Amino acid sequence: MGLGGYLLKYLKDEPQTIDQLWFKVAKQNNTRKAFAYHGFDNVILSLNYLFIIGAIDINSEGLIYNASNKVISQ
């Protein structure tokens, strides 16, 4: 749940690819501010959960976006 919140924060301004999201999480993992280490599998599981509950969606270009920002996704 905590990682899902961070992913939603990263998706606040613009749609992202999975690689872009992973880069941001990996960068966070390498800082002293890291709340916990999360591997790529945790990112994928969190994205799956967020998709299932309708918090994120995927546009026609394959970019992931925050579902509350539908205008940005088009």
N, C-alpha and C positions, 0 to 999 in steps of 0.2 A: 504494500500500500504506500509506503514512504517513497519508494523508487518511482511509483506511478505518479505521485505528486510532482517529483522533479521532472519527469518526462513531460507532463502537462505544462509545466513552467517553460520548458525548452520549446514547446510547440505553441506558445502563446502568440508570438509575433508573426510567424510564417511557417508553412509546411516544411517538413524535413524528411530526408531519406533515413533509412535505418542506419546507414553508415554515419551520417551526420550526428544522429542521436547517440550512437555508440561512442563516437569520438568525444562528445561532450561528457558522457559518463566516465569514460576512461581517463579523461583529463581531470575530472573531479576525484577519481580514485587515487590519483597521484599527488593530491594536495593534502595539506595538513587539515583542511576543512572537511575532508571526506567523512561523512557520517557512518559509512560502512562500505566495504568493498563489494562491488556488484560485477559479476562476470557477464559476458554476452548473453548467456542463457537466461539470466535474471532479467535482462532488458527485454528479451523476446517474450518471456512469460508475462512481464508487466504490460507490454504492448498488447498481448492477446487478451489479458484481463480488461484493459481499458477499452478495447474494441468490443468485447462482449457486453460490457455495461453501457456502451454507446457514448463514451467520453471522447473517443477518437474515431476517425474514419480515414479512408484512403481515396485520393482523387484519381482522375483518369490518367495522370502521369505517374502514378505509383508513389506519390508523396503522402506522408502521414500528416494529418492536421487535427487540431483540437476541434471537436465537433461543435463547440459553442461559438466558433469563429467561422461559420459557413461561408461568409462573404469572402474571406481570404482564400478558401479552398478552390474557388472557381478560376 
